[in-house]
Amino acid sequence: MESSFSFGVILVVLASLIIAANALVAVVVLLLIHKNDGVSLCFTLNLAVADTLIGVAISGLITDQLFSSSQPTPKTLCSLRMAFVTSSATASVLTVMLIAFDRYLAIKQPLRYFQLMSGLVAGACIAGLWLLSYLIGFLPLGVPMFQQTTYQGPCSFFAVFHPHFVLTLSCIGFFPALILFVFFYCDMLKIASMHSQQIRKMEHAGAVAGAYRPPQTPNVFKAIRTVSVLIGSFTLSWAPFLITGIVQVACRECRLYSVLEQYLWLLGVGNSLLNPLIYAYWQKEVRQQLYYMALLVKKGLTSFLLLLLAKNGGPENPRENSCHIITISHSELNG
């Protein structure tokens, strides 16, 4: 009971932080899209929406964890909740892959990028991404092999889904995605190496006087850094949960469900809190928009406080202050 209550408190804090951080990023990216239409920003917005839905989905599990002594959630409702969590998490992971591919395509085909990744293509990718995510998330509801035969509350992932579902997710989702990430990273390293060799040759031959680096090179290294963080956060967040789930399938005598549900599953879900920091706050235009929004909030709060002080101080104080300002300005003019 105490462990379940602590887990519920952790879910409350995690869900609140995920929803708040990603909702803020979504508002900022919407403002940026309104200013300058960009395909990459649409992918970032989709990532923020998917992670916000994860926060909303896990908030539905809080009641079961905090009040586990009461009547548990019915199995059908619990299955729907966990399917929604899985669908949102799948959409988040697929969007991360889409962002990595977008950066890779911009470096690999810089001249044809805007032709290949048009608004229509980006919209089709996002629509197909969500369709595939919900197909994967709700797959256990139609496949009896992926369902647990017995159900005992409180509602959790392995209370309704069999570890075979985790094995399937690992084989068709996690490991192929990780291979694609490594491929993107290695190919971009190759492009960066070729650019560096060309720069050294041009400098040695004196072909470019005073220009030691072409304009596209910083974008290459920036994309490499982004994909590196993509690989690291994705692997560290979800690999422990999925690998331990595979071990649970192979070793039926092992009882790893408590570790999987109370620690490793939370680590994977916590990736939705890292995403707004990694993929949004690192972008210069997003940071600038956040700064402008902070200035507006500060200005609004300052005006509100001054208005309250003016009301509490009465009508005489503002008049005295204005006279004092006028006297100083006249003295400075005479001087």
Rosetta blueprint (number, residue, H / E / L):
1 M L
2 E H
3 S H
4 S H
5 F H
6 S H
7 F H
8 G H
9 V H
10 I H
11 L H
12 V H
13 V H
14 L H
15 A H
16 S H
17 L H
18 I H
19 I H
20 A H
21 A H
22 N H
23 A H
24 L H
25 V H
26 A H
27 V H
28 V H
29 V H
30 L H
31 L H
32 L H
33 I H
34 H H
35 K H
36 N L
37 D L
38 G L
39 V H
40 S H
41 L H
42 C H
43 F H
44 T H
45 L H
46 N H
47 L H
48 A H
49 V H
50 A H
51 D H
52 T H
53 L H
54 I H
55 G H
56 V H
57 A H
58 I H
59 S H
60 G L
61 L L
62 I H
63 T H
64 D H
65 Q H
66 L H
67 F L
68 S L
69 S L
70 S L
71 Q L
72 P L
73 T L
74 P L
75 K H
76 T H
77 L H
78 C H
79 S H
80 L H
81 R H
82 M H
83 A H
84 F H
85 V H
86 T H
87 S H
88 S H
89 A H
90 T H
91 A H
92 S H
93 V H
94 L H
95 T H
96 V H
97 M H
98 L H
99 I H
100 A H
101 F H
102 D H
103 R H
104 Y H
105 L H
106 A H
107 I H
108 K H
109 Q L
110 P L
111 L L
112 R L
113 Y H
114 F H
115 Q H
116 L H
117 M L
118 S L
119 G H
120 L H
121 V H
122 A H
123 G H
124 A H
125 C H
126 I H
127 A H
128 G H
129 L H
130 W H
131 L H
132 L H
133 S H
134 Y H
135 L H
136 I H
137 G H
138 F L
139 L H
140 P H
141 L H
142 G H
143 V L
144 P H
145 M H
146 F H
147 Q E
148 Q L
149 T L
150 T L
151 Y L
152 Q L
153 G L
154 P L
155 C L
156 S L
157 F H
158 F H
159 A H
160 V H
161 F E
162 H L
163 P H
164 H H
165 F H
166 V H
167 L H
168 T H
169 L H
170 S H
171 C H
172 I H
173 G H
174 F H
175 F H
176 P H
177 A H
178 L H
179 I H
180 L H
181 F H
182 V H
183 F H
184 F H
185 Y H
186 C H
187 D H
188 M H
189 L H
190 K H
191 I H
192 A H
193 S H
194 M H
195 H H
196 S H
197 Q H
198 Q H
199 I H
200 R H
201 K H
202 M H
203 E H
204 H H
205 A H
206 G L
207 A L
208 V L
209 A L
210 G L
211 A L
212 Y L
213 R L
214 P L
215 P L
216 Q L
217 T H
218 P H
219 N H
220 V H
221 F H
222 K H
223 A H
224 I H
225 R H
226 T H
227 V H
228 S H
229 V H
230 L H
231 I H
232 G H
233 S H
234 F H
235 T H
236 L H
237 S H
238 W H
239 A H
240 P H
241 F H
242 L H
243 I H
244 T H
245 G H
246 I H
247 V H
248 Q H
249 V H
250 A H
251 C L
252 R L
253 E L
254 C L
255 R L
256 L L
257 Y H
258 S H
259 V H
260 L H
261 E H
262 Q H
263 Y H
264 L H
265 W H
266 L H
267 L H
268 G H
269 V H
270 G L
271 N H
272 S H
273 L H
274 L H
275 N H
276 P H
277 L H
278 I H
279 Y H
280 A H
281 Y L
282 W L
283 Q L
284 K H
285 E H
286 V H
287 R H
288 Q H
289 Q H
290 L H
291 Y H
292 Y H
293 M H
294 A H
295 L H
296 L H
297 V H
298 K H
299 K H
300 G H
301 L H
302 T H
303 S H
304 F H
305 L H
306 L H
307 L H
308 L H
309 L H
310 A H
311 K H
312 N H
313 G H
314 G L
315 P L
316 E H
317 N H
318 P H
319 R H
320 E H
321 N H
322 S H
323 C H
324 H H
325 I H
326 I H
327 T H
328 I H
329 S H
330 H H
331 S H
332 E H
333 L H
334 N H
335 G L
